[in-house]
Amino acid sequence: MSTRPPAWERQPYLRELNTEVLACGDDPGGAWAVLADTVLYPEGGGQPSDRGWIGEVPVHSARRAPEGIVHELASPVAPGPATVRVDWERRFDHMQQHTAQHLLTALAQDRFGWPTTAFHLGERASDIELDVAALSNHQLRELEDAATAEIRSARPVRCRMVKPEEMAALPVRTRGLPAGHSGDVRLIEIDGLDLNTCGGTHVASLCELESVVLLGTEPMRGGTRVFYAAGRRVRTLLREHLDIASELRAVLGAPNSELAAVARSKLESLRNAERATRRLLEEAAATLGELLAATTQGFSCAHLEGRDMPFLQHAARRFLALAPHGVVLLTSDSPAGGLFCLAAGDTVALDPRSAAEVFAAAVGGRAGGSGRIYQGKASSLARREAGIEALHSVLAASHNP
């Protein structure tokens, strides 16, 4: 096998390469191929794998293996000459995000004293973990402003290989080499700013980052995770926020500067309306309980549409307070299914738990509760009348022990 670095490393801006399929297969885990050379970066060092095509066959991912870089395919390919292409939009995005990480790491440590302990390149946002307990919004803006100034300076970004003994004499920023590494070490240098061990792909100049935006933070393992976006992702995020603001302006009828205040006012009005609705429902439930208590002949039942379990329970409690000699069954068809609540007064010789379980069995549901009130749920109340008949039998038995 050739010791020459693969094409993605020699020429990170190369998008297409004529090469050869040296080995291939279609195993239970999927089709795969090993090429003589490739422009596809294999996953590693926090950077995801490239995607692309061998001929017209999509390459889902690439990974390092003892036999070379294995390309995982959508369908099998044949041995022999082939053209491999990289999904350039995805690759360049990764180059921007990865180089932005090097820039942020260098600035965070050298100017602010916040070492980086981890890095993750995500689909929409990336992050670095800094060894600092917390960062204020002001500190984030300082780091972002420092990165923006360096982008304007258009510092060159270069790759070079050095021998391990040479690296020992250089001001290299590293978290260690991969296990089992031998031979020369690959360094990525931001001219005059950073020298870092790295196997990933990067832009050739900081100006190609376009911009970097810090999106927020969260605590992580005693440090702070800082989320960021660079390059095209910044424009994508900006467009999304502009579209959201446009929709909110249309919905709330307010300019951007007043959206938050108008939204807070609307939410407060909604909360007030919900509180008022809740009070009205409680009053309606109490009124229902009073009406049933006033007209009960020992057993009362009522069916309601669209009422939830708290409504049924509130009505049942009010019924028991006024009719300790009575039994009440309340049912409701709700979006959650058929609901029921059974309550028996203290002076009634009836076990409400057993009665509720009888009704539940008749309608194909389940019941639970405590004291003198039991409730349950069924997928449907189509057999409600059969359940009521079963309850009448239980009530009759309780009166004639």
C-alpha positions in Angstrom: 0.0 0.0 0.0 1.2 3.5 -0.9 2.5 5.7 1.9 1.6 8.8 0.0 -1.1 10.9 1.8 -4.6 10.6 0.3 -5.8 13.3 -2.1 -8.1 15.0 0.5 -4.9 15.6 2.6 -2.7 16.7 -0.3 -5.2 18.9 -2.0 -8.2 19.7 0.3 -9.8 21.8 -2.4 -9.8 19.0 -4.9 -13.4 18.0 -5.6 -13.0 15.1 -8.1 -10.4 12.4 -8.7 -9.9 9.7 -11.2 -8.8 6.6 -9.3 -9.3 2.9 -9.1 -11.4 0.6 -7.0 -8.9 -1.9 -5.5 -11.3 -3.9 -3.4 -15.1 -4.0 -2.9 -17.9 -6.0 -1.5 -21.5 -6.2 -0.5 -21.6 -7.6 3.0 -24.7 -7.9 5.3 -23.7 -4.5 6.8 -23.8 -2.9 3.3 -21.7 -2.3 0.2 -18.2 -1.0 0.5 -15.1 -0.1 -1.5 -11.4 0.7 -1.0 -9.8 3.0 -3.6 -6.3 3.6 -4.7 -6.8 7.2 -3.7 -9.7 9.3 -2.5 -10.9 12.9 -2.1 -13.2 11.9 0.8 -12.2 12.6 4.3 -12.7 9.7 6.7 -14.3 10.5 10.1 -11.9 11.4 12.9 -10.7 14.1 15.2 -14.1 15.5 15.9 -14.8 16.0 12.2 -17.5 13.9 10.5 -16.8 11.9 7.4 -17.3 13.4 3.9 -20.0 12.2 1.6 -19.9 11.9 -2.1 -20.1 9.5 -5.0 -18.1 6.8 -6.7 -19.3 7.1 -10.3 -23.0 7.6 -9.7 -23.2 5.5 -6.5 -23.6 7.6 -3.3 -21.0 7.2 -0.6 -22.6 7.5 2.8 -19.4 7.7 4.8 -15.7 6.9 4.8 -13.7 5.4 7.6 -10.1 4.4 8.3 -9.3 0.7 8.4 -6.1 -1.4 8.2 -6.7 -2.0 4.5 -7.1 1.7 3.8 -10.0 4.1 3.7 -13.3 2.1 3.4 -16.1 3.9 1.6 -19.6 2.8 2.7 -21.9 2.8 -0.3 -25.6 2.9 -1.2 -25.0 0.0 -3.7 -22.1 -2.1 -4.9 -19.5 -0.9 -7.4 -17.2 -3.0 -9.6 -13.4 -3.2 -9.4 -11.4 -1.0 -11.8 -11.2 2.6 -12.9 -13.6 5.0 -11.1 -14.2 8.6 -10.5 -14.7 9.7 -6.9 -16.4 13.1 -6.1 -16.9 14.9 -2.8 -20.1 16.6 -1.7 -18.3 19.9 -1.8 -20.9 22.0 0.0 -20.7 19.7 3.0 -16.9 19.5 2.8 -16.4 23.3 2.6 -18.8 23.7 5.5 -16.7 21.3 7.6 -13.6 23.2 6.6 -15.1 26.4 7.8 -16.4 25.0 11.1 -13.2 23.1 11.9 -10.9 26.1 11.1 -13.2 28.3 13.2 -12.7 25.9 16.1 -8.9 26.3 15.8 -9.3 30.1 15.8 -11.6 30.1 18.8 -9.5 27.7 20.7 -6.3 29.7 20.1 -8.0 33.0 21.1 -9.8 31.6 24.1 -6.6 30.2 25.6 -4.0 32.8 24.6 -6.0 35.9 25.2 -8.5 34.9 27.9 -6.9 31.9 29.6 -9.7 29.4 28.8 -8.2 26.1 27.5 -10.2 23.9 25.2 -10.9 20.4 26.5 -13.2 19.0 23.7 -14.6 19.9 20.3 -17.7 18.7 18.4 -18.7 19.5 14.8 -22.5 19.2 14.6 -25.0 19.4 11.7 -26.3 22.9 12.5 -24.0 24.2 15.3 -20.6 23.2 16.6 -19.1 23.6 20.0 -15.9 23.8 22.0 -15.7 22.9 25.7 -13.7 25.4 27.7 -12.1 24.9 31.0 -13.9 27.8 32.7 -16.8 27.5 35.1 -19.0 30.1 33.3 -18.9 32.8 30.7 -20.9 36.0 30.8 -22.5 37.5 27.7 -19.9 40.2 27.8 -17.1 37.6 27.7 -18.7 35.8 24.8 -18.9 39.1 22.9 -15.2 39.8 23.6 -14.2 36.3 22.2 -16.5 36.8 19.2 -15.1 40.3 18.5 -11.5 38.9 18.7 -12.4 36.1 16.2 -14.0 38.6 13.8 -10.9 40.8 13.9 -8.7 37.9 13.0 -11.0 36.9 10.1 -10.6 40.4 8.8 -6.8 40.0 9.0 -7.0 37.1 6.5 -4.2 35.2 8.2 -3.0 32.2 6.0 -3.8 28.7 7.2 -1.2 26.0 6.3 -0.6 22.3 6.7 2.8 20.9 7.3 4.3 17.6 8.4 7.1 17.4 11.1 9.0 14.6 12.7 8.1 13.9 16.4 11.5 15.1 17.5 11.0 18.4 15.6 7.5 18.9 17.2 9.0 18.8 20.7 10.8 22.1 19.9 7.8 23.8 18.5 5.0 25.8 20.3 2.4 23.1 19.3 -1.0 23.1 20.9 -2.0 19.5 21.3 -4.2 17.2 23.3 -2.0 14.2 22.4 -1.5 12.0 19.3 -3.8 9.1 18.5 -3.0 5.8 20.1 -0.5 3.9 18.0 0.5 6.9 15.9 3.9 6.6 14.2 5.8 8.6 11.7 5.5 12.3 10.9 3.0 14.5 12.7 0.5 16.7 10.8 0.3 20.3 12.0 -2.2 23.0 11.1 -0.9 26.5 11.4 -2.8 29.8 11.5 0.0 32.2 10.6 1.3 33.9 13.7 -1.6 32.7 15.9 -1.8 28.9 16.3 0.0 25.7 15.6 -2.0 22.6 16.3 -1.9 18.8 15.7 -4.8 18.0 13.5 -5.8 15.5 10.8 -8.9 17.4 9.5 -9.5 19.6 6.5 -9.3 23.4 6.8 -9.7 26.6 4.7 -6.6 28.2 3.3 -7.2 31.6 4.9 -9.2 32.9 7.8 -11.0 35.3 5.4 -12.8 32.2 4.0 -14.5 31.8 7.4 -16.5 34.9 6.4 -17.8 35.3 10.0 -18.1 33.5 13.3 -21.1 33.8 15.7 -21.2 32.5 19.3 -24.7 31.2 19.9 -24.7 30.5 23.6 -23.3 28.3 26.4 -24.2 25.5 28.7 -22.4 24.0 31.7 -20.5 20.8 30.9 -18.4 18.6 33.1 -17.3 21.5 35.4 -16.5 23.7 32.3 -18.5 25.5 29.7 -19.7 24.4 26.3 -19.7 27.2 23.8 -21.9 26.8 20.7 -20.8 28.6 17.5 -21.5 28.8 13.8 -19.2 30.0 11.0 -19.4 30.8 7.3 -22.5 29.8 5.4 -24.1 28.5 8.6 -24.2 32.1 9.9 -26.2 33.3 6.9 -28.5 30.3 7.1 -29.2 31.0 10.8 -29.7 34.7 10.0 -32.2 33.9 7.2 -34.1 31.6 9.6 -34.3 34.3 12.2 -35.4 36.9 9.7 -38.1 34.6 8.4 -39.3 33.9 12.0 -39.3 37.7 12.8 -41.3 38.3 9.6 -43.9 35.7 10.7 -44.1 37.1 14.2 -44.6 40.7 12.8 -47.5 39.4 10.8 -49.0 37.5 13.7 -48.5 40.1 16.4 -48.9 43.2 14.3 -45.8 44.9 15.7 -42.3 45.9 14.5 -39.2 43.9 15.6 -38.4 46.3 18.4 -41.8 45.6 20.0 -42.2 41.9 19.3 -41.0 40.7 22.8 -43.2 43.2 24.6 -46.3 42.4 22.6 -45.6 38.6 23.0 -45.3 39.0 26.7 -48.6 41.0 26.8 -50.4 38.4 24.7 -49.1 35.6 26.9 -50.2 37.3 30.1 -53.7 37.9 28.5 -53.8 34.2 27.6 -52.8 33.2 31.2 -55.5 35.4 32.5 -58.1 33.9 30.1 -56.9 30.3 31.1 -57.3 31.2 34.8 -60.8 32.6 34.1 -61.8 29.5 32.1 -60.5 27.3 34.9 -62.6 29.1 37.5 -65.7 28.9 35.2 -65.1 25.1 34.7 -64.7 24.6 38.4 -68.0 26.5 39.0 -69.7 24.5 36.3 -68.4 21.3 37.9 -69.6 22.3 41.3 -73.0 23.3 39.9 -73.3 19.9 38.2 -72.4 18.2 41.5 -75.0 20.3 43.4 -77.7 19.5 40.8 -77.1 15.8 40.9 -77.0 15.8 44.7 -80.3 17.7 44.9 -82.1 15.2 42.6 -80.4 11.9 43.5 -82.5 8.9 44.5 -79.4 7.1 45.8 -77.7 6.6 42.4 -77.1 9.4 39.8 -75.2 9.4 36.6 -74.4 11.9 33.9 -72.5 11.9 30.6 -70.6 14.9 29.4 -68.7 15.7 26.2 -65.2 17.0 26.1 -64.6 17.2 29.9 -61.4 16.2 31.5 -60.8 14.1 34.6 -60.3 17.1 37.0 -63.8 18.3 36.0 -65.4 15.0 36.8 -63.5 14.7 40.1 -64.5 18.3 41.1 -68.1 17.5 40.4 -67.9 14.2 42.3 -66.4 15.8 45.4 -69.1 18.5 45.4 -71.8 15.7 45.1 -70.4 13.8 48.1 -70.3 16.9 50.2 -74.0 17.4 49.7 -75.2 13.8 49.3 -73.2 11.5 51.7 -76.0 8.9 51.2 -75.6 8.9 47.4 -73.6 7.2 44.6 -72.6 9.1 41.4 -71.2 8.0 38.1 -69.8 10.7 35.7 -68.5 9.8 32.3 -67.0 11.9 29.5 -65.8 11.4 25.9 -62.5 13.3 25.6 -59.6 13.5 23.2 -57.8 11.1 25.6 -60.6 8.5 25.3 -63.5 7.6 27.5 -63.2 8.8 31.1 -65.3 7.9 34.1 -65.4 8.8 37.8 -67.4 6.9 40.5 -68.0 8.2 44.0 -69.9 6.9 46.9 -70.9 8.7 50.1 -69.6 7.7 53.6 -73.0 6.4 54.6 -73.4 4.1 51.6 -72.8 0.4 52.1 -70.8 0.1 48.9 -67.2 -0.5 48.2 -66.5 2.2 45.6 -63.3 0.5 44.5 -65.1 -2.8 43.7 -67.9 -0.9 42.0 -65.5 1.1 39.8 -63.7 -2.1 38.8 -67.0 -3.7 37.8 -67.8 -0.7 35.6 -64.3 -0.6 34.2 -64.5 -4.3 33.3 -67.8 -3.8 31.5 -66.5 -0.9 29.3 -63.1 -2.5 28.7 -61.1 0.0 30.8 -59.1 0.3 34.0 -59.9 2.0 37.3 -57.9 3.4 40.3 -58.2 5.8 43.1 -58.5 6.0 46.9 -61.0 6.8 49.6 -64.5 7.2 48.3 -63.7 8.4 44.7 -62.3 6.1 42.0 -61.7 7.0 38.4 -60.6 5.3 35.2 -60.2 5.4 31.5 -61.3 3.2 28.5 -60.6 3.5 24.8 -64.3 4.0 24.3 -67.5 4.3 26.2 -69.6 2.4 23.6 -70.5 -0.1 26.4 -71.4 2.6 28.9 -75.0 1.3 29.3 -73.8 -2.2 30.0 -71.5 -0.8 32.6 -74.4 1.1 34.3 -76.5 -2.1 34.3 -73.5 -3.9 36.0 -73.4 -1.1 38.6 -77.1 -1.5 39.3 -76.5 -5.1 40.1 -73.7 -4.2 42.5 -75.9 -1.5 44.2 -78.7 -4.0 44.6 -76.4 -6.5 46.2 -75.1 -3.9 48.6 -78.6 -3.1 49.7 -79.5 -6.8 50.2 -76.4 -8.4 51.7 
